[in-house]
Amino acid sequence: MFGNFAPSSLVCPPPRLDYRACMSIPTLRVKARHLKPLRAGHPWVFAEAVEALDGEAAPGDELRVVEPNGRLLGRGYYSPKSAMAVRLLTRADEPLDAAFLRRRLEEAQAWRRELYGLGGPDAPRGAYRLVNAEGDGLGGLVVDVYGPYLCVQLHTAGMERRREELFDALEGLRAPEGILDRSDARIRSIEGLPPAGSAPAHGAAPDAPVELACHGARFEVDLRGGQKTGLYLDQLENQAWLGAHAKGREVLDAFSYTGGFALHAARGGAKSLTLIERSAPALAAARANLERNGVADADLIEGDWKECFRHLREAGRGFELAVLDPPKFAKGKADVPSALDGYRALNAEAARLLRPGGLLFTCSCSGNVSELEFERAVAAGVAQAGRRAALLARRGHPPDHPVPPGFDQGRYLKALLLRLS
């Protein structure tokens, strides 16, 4: 299936260029010692890699990026206040105008249509990622689909400058009932951008949570609150996949949020469900989602995982499948050592609650922690608990969250399935 997909950018001739306009665009030269990853396809030009800027440029301006000898590396939008000075959107010398953005959006939708059969009766998901920033050649832009609504994140000065062009293109492409701006205030602040407004960007916002179907399960999603843009869309495939391993097992879903893993475990035939979540609203949403799908018998516990794990251990509770999907432990490089300590401790405590032969599905969404670092921290935690583990599977983000090859920063989601003895 994947081999038959051909984005329009690969089969259509490049647009005709106005070379006089090209010459007027400021040019950023990259230091020679920083060329290797860019030549290999990495989409970010870090601030420390900048040799010089020929011409004047404001935040969000379009730049040509070249090697010291003038050879073109690509074009992107300028972010002088960020550690990523330029996010390359194209390797060609083509204008990054409204027509370019529209083509990229069309390509992104074509891939999701082939991937999920959009509009057909057998489409498995009513929520998915339509645009995954660098993975779709639109660094700084995220677009998530929730039924008739779109939730958008604009995280660079370049995308913010083209807000109306993007929203107009999305209106023409999707005709949504509403487009909501769910940009992350912390990420925008790094770019020197103000927080997103609370009003809908286009159309109307839903006046109640939206109900959606994903892999046969029904979820209610609050598009104006909650984490990310409403759901952790990057885990939907993993939730359905893990549900098939839950039959006859007593399941612990820690950091349960609105109950995605627990719900699919129930659908997979779990013997019992225990959910732990420190957010009372999220736990209430989890209960509602379980009840919506006919699951009435579940133990929902509000509190911090350390205290809850201790109470479960003291009560003599044991499980045969534990799911750990914690929030980001490392928001920056400086946080990595403490994050690894946290992953060791968390997985050690979970291992102590698992019976022999039990399964541990453990996740990290910290992009600053590498796959190898995470795996070693998990292994150390399991060993600390006096348990032996066998690695059964590695999982990550789904195909609607594509990333360029060689772009380590884009592979933030890491998940391991272990069997403990």
C-alpha positions as CSV (number, residue, x, y, z in Angstrom):
1,M,0.0,0.0,0.0
2,F,2.6,2.5,1.0
3,G,4.7,1.8,-2.1
4,N,1.8,3.1,-4.3
5,F,1.7,6.5,-2.8
6,A,3.2,9.3,-4.8
7,P,2.8,12.8,-3.4
8,S,2.0,15.5,-6.0
9,S,5.4,17.2,-5.3
10,L,7.1,14.1,-6.8
11,V,5.0,13.8,-10.0
12,C,4.2,17.4,-10.9
13,P,6.7,19.7,-12.6
14,P,8.1,22.4,-10.3
15,P,6.4,25.8,-10.5
16,R,7.9,28.4,-12.9
17,L,10.1,30.8,-10.9
18,D,10.6,34.5,-11.1
19,Y,14.4,34.6,-10.7
20,R,14.4,38.4,-10.1
21,A,12.2,37.7,-7.1
22,C,14.5,34.9,-6.0
23,M,17.5,37.3,-5.9
24,S,15.6,39.7,-3.6
25,I,15.2,37.1,-0.9
26,P,17.7,37.3,1.9
27,T,20.3,34.5,2.0
28,L,21.6,32.7,5.0
29,R,25.0,31.0,4.8
30,V,25.7,27.9,6.9
31,K,29.0,27.1,8.5
32,A,31.0,24.4,6.7
33,R,31.2,22.2,9.8
34,H,27.4,22.1,10.1
35,L,26.6,21.0,6.6
36,K,26.6,17.2,7.0
37,P,23.2,16.7,8.7
38,L,21.6,19.3,6.3
39,R,23.0,17.6,3.3
40,A,21.6,14.3,4.7
41,G,18.1,15.7,4.9
42,H,17.8,17.2,8.4
43,P,15.3,20.1,8.2
44,W,16.6,22.4,10.9
45,V,19.3,25.0,10.6
46,F,20.4,25.7,14.2
47,A,21.4,29.2,15.3
48,E,24.9,28.1,16.0
49,A,25.3,26.9,12.4
50,V,24.7,30.3,10.9
51,E,27.7,31.8,9.2
52,A,26.1,35.0,8.0
53,L,22.9,36.6,6.8
54,D,23.1,38.4,3.5
55,G,20.4,41.0,3.6
56,E,17.9,42.1,6.2
57,A,15.3,39.7,7.5
58,A,12.5,39.9,10.1
59,P,11.0,37.0,12.1
60,G,8.9,34.9,9.7
61,D,10.6,36.1,6.5
62,E,11.4,33.7,3.8
63,L,15.1,32.9,3.4
64,R,17.3,31.0,0.9
65,V,19.8,28.8,2.8
66,V,23.1,28.0,1.1
67,E,26.5,26.4,1.7
68,P,29.6,28.6,2.0
69,N,30.2,28.2,-1.7
70,G,26.7,29.3,-2.5
71,R,25.2,25.9,-3.3
72,L,21.5,25.9,-2.4
73,L,20.4,23.9,0.6
74,G,16.7,25.0,0.5
75,R,14.3,27.6,1.6
76,G,12.5,28.2,4.9
77,Y,11.1,30.8,7.3
78,Y,13.4,32.8,9.6
79,S,13.2,32.4,13.4
80,P,15.9,34.6,14.9
81,K,14.7,34.2,18.5
82,S,14.7,30.4,18.4
83,A,17.5,27.8,18.6
84,M,16.3,26.7,15.2
85,A,17.1,29.7,13.0
86,V,15.4,28.2,10.0
87,R,13.2,25.2,9.4
88,L,13.6,24.2,5.8
89,L,10.4,23.6,3.9
90,T,11.8,22.8,0.5
91,R,15.1,21.8,-1.0
92,A,14.2,23.6,-4.3
93,D,14.6,27.3,-5.2
94,E,10.8,27.8,-5.2
95,P,8.7,30.5,-3.4
96,L,7.1,29.6,-0.2
97,D,3.9,31.4,-1.1
98,A,0.2,30.6,-0.7
99,A,0.3,28.2,-3.7
100,F,3.2,26.3,-2.1
101,L,1.4,26.0,1.2
102,R,-1.8,24.8,-0.5
103,R,0.1,22.1,-2.5
104,R,1.7,20.8,0.7
105,L,-1.7,20.6,2.4
106,E,-3.2,18.8,-0.5
107,E,-0.3,16.3,-0.4
108,A,-0.8,15.7,3.3
109,Q,-4.5,15.1,2.8
110,A,-3.9,12.7,-0.1
111,W,-1.7,10.6,2.2
112,R,-4.3,10.4,5.0
113,R,-7.0,9.6,2.5
114,E,-4.9,6.6,1.3
115,L,-4.0,5.7,4.8
116,Y,-7.4,5.8,6.4
117,G,-9.9,5.7,3.6
118,L,-11.3,9.0,4.5
119,G,-15.0,9.3,3.6
120,G,-15.5,5.6,3.3
121,P,-17.6,3.3,5.5
122,D,-14.6,1.4,6.8
123,A,-12.4,4.4,7.9
124,P,-11.0,3.2,11.3
125,R,-10.6,6.7,12.9
126,G,-12.6,9.8,13.2
127,A,-9.6,11.7,14.6
128,Y,-6.1,11.8,13.1
129,R,-3.2,14.1,12.3
130,L,-3.6,15.9,8.9
131,V,-0.3,17.8,9.1
132,N,2.7,16.7,11.2
133,A,5.1,19.7,10.8
134,E,8.4,18.6,9.3
135,G,7.0,15.2,8.3
136,D,4.7,16.9,5.8
137,G,7.2,19.6,4.8
138,L,5.5,22.3,6.9
139,G,7.7,22.8,9.9
140,G,6.0,24.8,12.6
141,L,2.5,23.7,11.6
142,V,0.3,20.9,13.1
143,V,-3.3,20.2,12.0
144,D,-5.4,17.6,13.7
145,V,-8.8,16.4,12.5
146,Y,-11.6,15.7,15.0
147,G,-14.7,14.9,12.9
148,P,-16.0,18.1,11.4
149,Y,-13.5,20.3,13.3
150,L,-9.8,21.1,12.8
151,C,-7.4,22.0,15.7
152,V,-4.3,23.9,14.5
153,Q,-1.0,24.7,16.1
154,L,1.2,27.5,14.8
155,H,4.6,27.3,16.5
156,T,6.9,29.4,14.4
157,A,6.9,33.1,13.3
158,G,6.8,31.9,9.7
159,M,3.6,30.0,10.1
160,E,2.0,32.7,12.3
161,R,2.7,35.3,9.6
162,R,0.8,33.1,7.1
163,R,-2.1,32.3,9.5
164,E,-4.8,33.6,7.2
165,E,-3.4,31.9,4.1
166,L,-3.2,28.6,5.9
167,F,-6.7,28.9,7.3
168,D,-8.1,29.9,3.9
169,A,-6.4,26.9,2.3
170,L,-7.8,24.5,5.0
171,E,-11.3,26.0,4.6
172,G,-11.1,25.2,0.8
173,L,-9.6,21.8,1.4
174,R,-11.8,20.5,4.2
175,A,-14.8,22.9,4.6
176,P,-14.7,22.3,8.4
177,E,-17.4,23.5,10.8
178,G,-14.7,25.3,12.7
179,I,-10.9,25.7,13.0
180,L,-9.6,26.1,16.5
181,D,-6.1,27.4,17.4
182,R,-4.7,25.1,20.0
183,S,-1.1,26.4,19.8
184,D,1.2,25.6,22.7
185,A,1.9,28.8,24.6
186,R,5.3,27.6,25.8
187,I,6.6,26.8,22.3
188,R,5.2,30.1,20.9
189,S,7.0,32.0,23.7
190,I,10.3,30.6,22.6
191,E,9.6,32.1,19.1
192,G,8.7,35.4,20.7
193,L,5.0,34.9,19.8
194,P,2.0,35.8,22.0
195,P,-0.3,33.0,23.3
196,A,-3.1,32.0,20.9
197,G,-6.4,33.6,21.4
198,S,-9.4,31.6,22.8
199,A,-11.8,32.4,20.0
200,P,-12.2,30.1,17.1
201,A,-9.8,31.0,14.3
202,H,-12.5,30.3,11.6
203,G,-16.1,29.2,11.9
204,A,-17.6,28.2,15.2
205,A,-16.3,26.1,18.1
206,P,-18.4,23.2,19.4
207,D,-20.4,24.2,22.4
208,A,-20.0,20.7,23.9
209,P,-17.4,17.9,23.7
210,V,-17.3,16.1,20.3
211,E,-18.0,12.4,20.2
212,L,-15.8,10.4,17.8
213,A,-15.2,6.7,16.8
214,C,-11.7,5.3,16.7
215,H,-11.1,1.6,16.0
216,G,-14.6,0.7,17.1
217,A,-14.4,2.6,20.4
218,R,-16.3,5.9,21.1
219,F,-14.6,8.8,22.7
220,E,-15.8,12.2,23.9
221,V,-13.2,14.9,23.2
222,D,-13.1,18.4,24.7
223,L,-11.6,20.5,21.8
224,R,-11.3,23.7,23.9
225,G,-9.4,22.1,26.8
226,G,-7.4,19.0,27.7
227,Q,-4.0,18.1,26.6
228,K,-2.4,18.6,23.1
229,T,-5.3,19.4,20.8
230,G,-7.8,17.2,22.6
231,L,-6.5,13.7,22.5
232,Y,-3.1,12.1,22.3
233,L,-3.5,11.2,18.7
234,D,-0.1,9.7,18.5
235,Q,-1.2,6.8,20.8
236,L,-4.5,5.8,19.1
237,E,-2.8,3.1,17.0
238,N,-0.9,1.8,20.0
239,Q,-4.0,1.7,22.1
240,A,-5.9,-0.5,19.6
241,W,-2.8,-2.7,19.1
242,L,-2.2,-3.2,22.8
243,G,-5.9,-4.0,23.4
244,A,-5.3,-7.3,21.6
245,H,-2.8,-8.3,24.3
246,A,-5.2,-7.7,27.2
247,K,-7.5,-10.7,27.0
248,G,-8.0,-12.3,30.4
249,R,-5.5,-10.0,32.1
250,E,-5.8,-7.7,35.1
251,V,-4.8,-4.3,33.6
252,L,-3.2,-1.3,35.3
253,D,-3.4,1.9,33.2
254,A,-1.2,4.5,34.9
255,F,-1.4,8.2,33.6
256,S,-4.6,7.1,32.0
257,Y,-5.8,10.6,30.9
258,T,-9.2,10.0,29.4
259,G,-8.9,6.2,29.4
260,G,-7.8,5.3,25.9
261,F,-5.6,2.3,26.8
262,A,-8.0,1.1,29.4
263,L,-11.0,1.3,27.0
264,H,-9.2,-0.7,24.3
265,A,-8.0,-3.2,26.9
266,A,-11.7,-3.7,27.9
267,R,-12.6,-4.2,24.3
268,G,-9.8,-6.8,24.0
269,G,-11.3,-8.8,26.9
270,A,-9.4,-7.6,30.0
271,K,-10.3,-9.4,33.2
272,S,-10.2,-6.2,35.3
273,L,-9.2,-2.5,34.9
274,T,-7.5,-0.1,37.3
275,L,-6.9,3.5,36.1
276,I,-4.6,6.0,37.8
277,E,-4.7,9.7,36.9
278,R,-3.9,12.8,39.0
279,S,-6.3,15.1,37.0
280,A,-9.8,14.9,38.3
281,P,-11.4,16.2,35.1
282,A,-9.4,13.7,33.0
283,L,-10.4,10.9,35.3
284,A,-14.1,11.9,35.0
285,A,-13.8,11.9,31.2
286,A,-12.2,8.4,31.4
287,R,-15.2,7.2,33.4
288,A,-17.6,8.7,30.9
289,N,-15.8,7.1,28.0
290,L,-15.8,3.7,29.6
291,E,-19.5,4.0,30.4
292,R,-20.2,5.2,26.8
293,N,-18.7,1.9,25.6
294,G,-20.6,-0.3,28.1
295,V,-17.7,-0.7,30.6
296,A,-19.1,-0.2,34.1
297,D,-16.7,-2.2,36.2
298,A,-13.4,-0.4,36.6
299,D,-11.4,1.0,39.5
300,L,-10.5,4.6,38.9
301,I,-8.0,6.1,41.3
302,E,-7.2,9.8,41.5
303,G,-3.7,10.7,42.7
304,D,0.1,10.8,42.0
305,W,1.5,7.6,40.6
306,K,4.0,7.1,43.4
307,E,1.4,7.2,46.2
308,C,-1.0,5.1,44.2
309,F,1.5,2.5,43.4
310,R,2.5,2.3,47.1
311,H,-1.1,1.8,48.1
312,L,-1.6,-0.9,45.5
313,R,1.5,-2.7,46.6
314,E,0.5,-2.5,50.3
315,A,-2.9,-3.9,49.4
316,G,-1.3,-6.9,47.8
317,R,-2.6,-6.0,44.3
318,G,-0.9,-7.6,41.3
319,F,-1.4,-7.1,37.6
320,E,-0.7,-9.0,34.3
321,L,-0.5,-5.9,32.1
322,A,0.7,-2.5,33.1
323,V,0.6,0.6,30.8
324,L,2.9,3.5,31.6
325,D,2.3,6.6,29.4
326,P,3.6,9.5,31.6
327,P,3.9,13.2,30.6
328,K,7.1,14.5,29.2
329,F,9.9,14.1,31.7
330,A,12.5,16.1,29.8
331,K,11.5,19.5,28.4
332,G,15.1,20.4,27.6
333,K,18.5,18.9,27.3
334,A,19.3,19.9,30.9
335,D,16.5,17.7,32.1
336,V,17.7,14.5,30.6
337,P,19.6,13.1,33.6
338,S,16.7,13.6,36.0
339,A,14.3,12.3,33.3
340,L,16.3,9.0,33.1
341,D,16.2,8.7,36.9
342,G,12.5,9.2,36.7
343,Y,12.0,6.5,34.0
344,R,14.2,4.0,36.1
345,A,12.1,4.7,39.2
346,L,8.8,4.5,37.5
347,N,9.5,1.2,35.7
348,A,11.0,-0.3,38.8
349,E,7.8,0.4,40.7
350,A,5.6,-0.9,37.9
351,A,7.7,-4.1,37.7
352,R,7.1,-4.7,41.4
353,L,3.3,-4.7,40.7
354,L,3.5,-7.2,37.8
355,R,3.1,-10.9,38.3
356,P,5.5,-13.4,36.6
357,G,4.7,-13.5,32.9
358,G,3.1,-10.0,33.1
359,L,3.4,-7.5,30.3
360,L,4.8,-4.0,30.7
361,F,4.0,-1.4,28.0
362,T,6.1,1.6,28.8
363,C,6.3,4.9,26.9
364,S,8.3,8.1,26.7
365,C,7.2,11.2,24.9
366,S,10.4,13.1,25.7
367,G,12.1,14.0,22.5
368,N,15.3,15.0,24.2
369,V,15.7,11.4,25.5
370,S,17.0,9.0,22.8
371,E,15.5,5.6,22.1
372,L,18.6,3.9,23.5
373,E,18.7,6.1,26.6
374,F,15.1,5.3,27.3
375,E,15.5,1.6,26.7
376,R,18.5,1.4,29.1
377,A,16.6,3.3,31.8
378,V,13.7,0.9,31.6
379,A,16.1,-2.1,31.7
380,A,17.8,-0.6,34.7
381,G,14.5,-0.1,36.5
382,V,13.3,-3.6,35.8
383,A,16.6,-5.0,37.1
384,Q,16.4,-2.8,40.2
385,A,13.1,-4.5,41.0
386,G,14.8,-7.8,40.8
387,R,13.0,-8.9,37.6
388,R,14.1,-10.3,34.3
389,A,12.6,-8.9,31.1
390,A,12.3,-9.9,27.5
391,L,11.7,-7.2,24.9
392,L,8.8,-8.2,22.7
393,A,8.2,-5.1,20.6
394,R,9.2,-1.5,20.0
395,R,6.5,1.0,19.0
396,G,6.4,4.7,18.2
397,H,4.2,7.2,16.4
398,P,1.7,6.1,13.8
399,P,1.8,6.7,10.0
400,D,-0.2,9.9,10.3
401,H,2.7,11.3,12.3
402,P,5.4,11.0,9.6
403,V,9.0,12.3,10.1
404,P,11.8,12.9,7.7
405,P,14.4,10.1,7.8
406,G,17.4,11.1,9.9
407,F,15.4,13.6,11.9
408,D,15.9,12.3,15.5
409,Q,14.0,15.2,17.1
410,G,10.8,14.1,15.3
411,R,10.9,10.6,16.7
412,Y,9.8,11.7,20.2
413,L,7.4,8.9,21.0
414,K,9.1,5.7,22.2
415,A,7.3,2.6,23.5
416,L,8.4,-0.8,24.6
417,L,6.5,-4.0,25.3
418,L,8.3,-6.3,27.8
419,R,7.4,-9.6,29.3
420,L,8.6,-9.9,32.9
421,S,9.7,-13.1,34.7
